[in-house]
Amino acid sequence: MTGEERRARIIEVLKSSEEPVSGAELAKRLGVSRQIIVQDIALLRAVNRNIISTTRGYLLYYQEIQKVNRCFLVRHTDDEIEDELCTIVDNGGKVMDVIVMHDIYGEITTGLIIKNRQDVYDFVEKLKSQKTVPLKELTGGVHLHTVEADSEAILDSIEKKLREKKYLIEEKK
């Protein structure tokens, strides 16, 4: 199989999956190393494919026309991660990513795609089991989430709930 054929097959696999597909799974299916998959994904992104990398694998992403999104600037403790994410998904939002603004490295963004409580529980468990620290630790807890929802009213509701829980960082006027 040529590289071009392999990359076409990666797109087919991602199109047919509603959940992220890990690099290891793609490598196994295509009979190549995970490093080859990483290189292929980079080449596909270079030609403007909507492939995002999440903590659970790769996903081909098409934003639906009727969806809206908003970035929320938040701060909370490690113990509040689950509550913060559940607040968003329970109120109709999908957490697309986490973004931190690092003094040296600039903007660091990682795709999350957390759309329900099970995704929240899986993410929190992965943080604990892999004994890793969340990106927010690089910036004193301050970070952003891009949240997607069906309407501005839903985003307004999420904003209100985050404010009530004192997770939302208000801009100074």
N, C-alpha and C positions, 0 to 999 in steps of 0.2 A: 504494500500500500504506500503510495507516495504521500509526502507531507500535505499536499493540497487535498488529497482524498481523506486523509486523517482529520484535517481541520474541518472539512465538510461533515464528516461523521460526528465530530464533537458538537457541531451546531445542531445536527439531527438529534443527538442524545439530549442536549440541553433544551431543545424545543419540545421534546416529548415528556419532559419532567417538570412537574409543578414545584418540586422541592430542589434545593441545591444538590449538585452532584460533586462529590469530593474528587480531588485530583487523583487520589489513589484508585478510586472506582473507575474513572475515565481511563487511567493507565491500564488497569486490569482488562477492561472491555476491549481496548484497542491494542493490547499486547506490546506496550512500550513503557518506558520508565516515566515516573511522575515528573521528572525534570523535562522530558520531551513535552509533556502536557502543559507545563508552566510556560515553556517557550511558544507552543502553539497558541495558547491563550493570549500571550503578549502580541503575537502576530495578528490574531483575529481582532484584538482591541485596536491595533494600529490602523485597521481598515474600517474602523467605526462600528464594530459589532457592539451591541448592548450587553456585554458580559460583565457581570460584577462578581467580585470575590467576597464571599461572606465567611463567617467563622465555621460554617458547615459545608462549604464548597462553592462551586461556580453555579451561576444562574443567568439564564438569558432573560433580560428584563425589558418589557415594553410597558411604559406607563400608559394606563388607559386614559383616553381623552377626558373623561368626566372626573378624573381624580384631581385633587388639589394637594399641595404640600406646603409646609411651613417649618422653619427651623426654630427650635426652642433652646434658649440658653439656660442651662440648669446647673445645680450643684446639690449634692447629697452625699451621705456616707456610703460606705460599702454595704452596710446592713440595709440600706434603703433602695438598693439597685432593683430588687425584685418588685418592691412596691411602686417605684417610679415607672418601671416598664409595664406593670399590670395596670396602672392608672391610665396609661396611654392606650393599650390594646383593649381594655374593658370599656373604654369610651369611644371605640370605633376607629382608632388609629393603627397604622402600621409603622413601626420604627424601622426606617430605611438604613440608618447608619449612625455612627458616633463620630464626632469631629472634635479634635482638640487643636488649639493654637499654641504650639510650642515655641519658646523663645529662640531656640537655635534652629530647629528643623522646620519651622513654619507650620502650615496646616497638615495635620495627619488625619486621614479619613479611613474608616473601616466599615464596609458594608455589614449590616446585621440581618435585615429582613425578618423582623420579629412581628408576627401578625396575630398571635393568640397566646393564651396563658401557657400552653405546653411549650411553645417556643421560648417563653420567658424562663420557665423552669429548666429547660435544657441548657439555655445560655448560662444561667446562674450556677447550675451544677458543673458545667464545663469550667467556669472560672474557679470553682472550689477544687474540683478533682485534678485540674492541671496546675494547681497552686500558682496561678498567675495573677497579676494585678491588672485592674481595668485601666484603660488609657487615661481616664480622668485623673489618675494619680500623678501623671506628668505635669498637670496644670493646677494642682491644689484642689482638685475636685470639680473644677469648672469645665464644662463640655457642652457640645450642641448635639441635638438629635434632629435629623430631618424626618418629619412625620407626614405620612400620606393618609388621606381620608377621602370620603365620598363628597364632602362639602365643606365650605368655610365654617358653617355652623358647628360641625363636628370638631373642627380645629379650635374654634372659639371655646367649646365646652372642655376640650382637653387642656387648653391654656388656663381656663378658670380652675380646673381641678389641680393642676400643677402649682398654680399660685396659692390655692388654699392649703396645700401641703407644704408650702414654702420651699419647693424645689426650683421654682422659676426664679431666675435672676432678672429683676426689673431694670430696664434701662433708665439711667438718670436723665431727667428733663431739665 
